[in-house]
Amino acid sequence: MSERSERTAAYWCQYAWLADPTDGRSAVLADGVLVGISGDRIATIERGVAAPPAGAVRLDGVSVPGFANAHSHAFHRALRGRTHGRRGTFWTWRDQMYGLAATLDPDTYEALATAAYAEMALAGYTAVGEFHYLHHQPGGRPYDDANEMGRRLLTAAARAGVRITLLDACYLAGGIGEPVDAVQQRFSDGSAERWLGRVGALSTELDGGSDDAGRAQCGVAIHSVRAVEPAAMATVARFAAERNMALHAHVSEQPAENEACLDAYGVTPVGLLHRHGILGDRFTAVHATHLTTDDIDVLAATRSRCCICPTTERDLGDGIGPTAELRRTGGLCIGSDSHAVVDPFEETRAVELDERLRAGRRGVHDPGALLDAATRSGYAALGWDGGAVAVGGLADVVTVGLDSPRLAGADLDEAAGAIVFGASAADVRHVVVGGELVVSDGAHRTIDVAAELDRTVRRAWTLVQR
Ligand SMILES: [Zn+2]
């Protein structure tokens, strides 16, 4: 028996947002909740415990399920504070991002990702879906270990204490029918078969339990309809189906992507993915911003999920996706994508607040549903059966302090609304991942997060030619 399955711990929550065991979706606020942990899962939940018993770790505030950051490109964190004040579009921002992507090596990539994931842990993200496409050396030559860069991300997540699904992205073209450019050569395996060989090896290794903490798994991604042609898409999807993996793709982030797809194939990106059998309940469409009514119907009929990345979409001027209509799909979830902002509360409330701007009315998404999207639905999109404080579930819990100016005076009869609309990442006091305390009293237990971000971001930019 592994060390993981023998370990026990107990946490006493002043308040906890408990999943309703009858439907698994809705939740209720309870006070004085003793959570017993066995291994990395919740073994017992006892309500009405007035004070922490001896040996239990005290979590003052409201404990909610850990948040899932279902869409991340860790290295984009280096762009914050340096590019966001500028003019331009998604495409000019992408040029700046490519300048950075051209220079990173395994060491700088791992260091940046470690700091970025540690910032996520501090903010209350307990699981991350890393949409990984920076695979090879500049020029496209594989590293001696073809999965070197992906492995560095797994190490980074382990050091930061967050759960990771490594969504290895197939990326073969610079645009529909176009070769990859000089920077994009790093992203490409040259063919879907070579992508398959590389990712298959890593996935087999992870399934075999090489990650001792049980906090890492493989998923896959189709970068976009711009970067992967239909036959290659189908290869990726078949592989995901065989191994029952999460499958993600950037979908309709920009009108120009839709136009190029319509020109080349006569259908929208969602239509093209559907035509080639990509959609389904393991599939997540990232962004899903510029959709037709037919696109929404197809996403709903196939029970596909949609990952909304509001702070990035607003930063890049992408547009506002139709999240009210997308409730009919397999579920919404959130991602911080480019990390312009790393704050699950901001990301979650933006789903509703952007909808208010679009619809001209309030209360389209109710707070409990928003919390569910940011936790349970995000976990499901990443292939984890977590995201709820419930017996048998993964012991990933975030405690939001109630003593900050932001939440002072909050009515706990409306706890979900108070947290979603009032809290910020700065209110996260404690974070438990797999039963282990990763953040305690607002500090990461092993990493000085601000210092590591400062050091690694500055180091990365010294390498960029400007
Ligand atoms: Zn992305």
Residues whose N, C-alpha, C, O or C-beta is under 5 A from the ligand:
A	BS01	ZN	D337
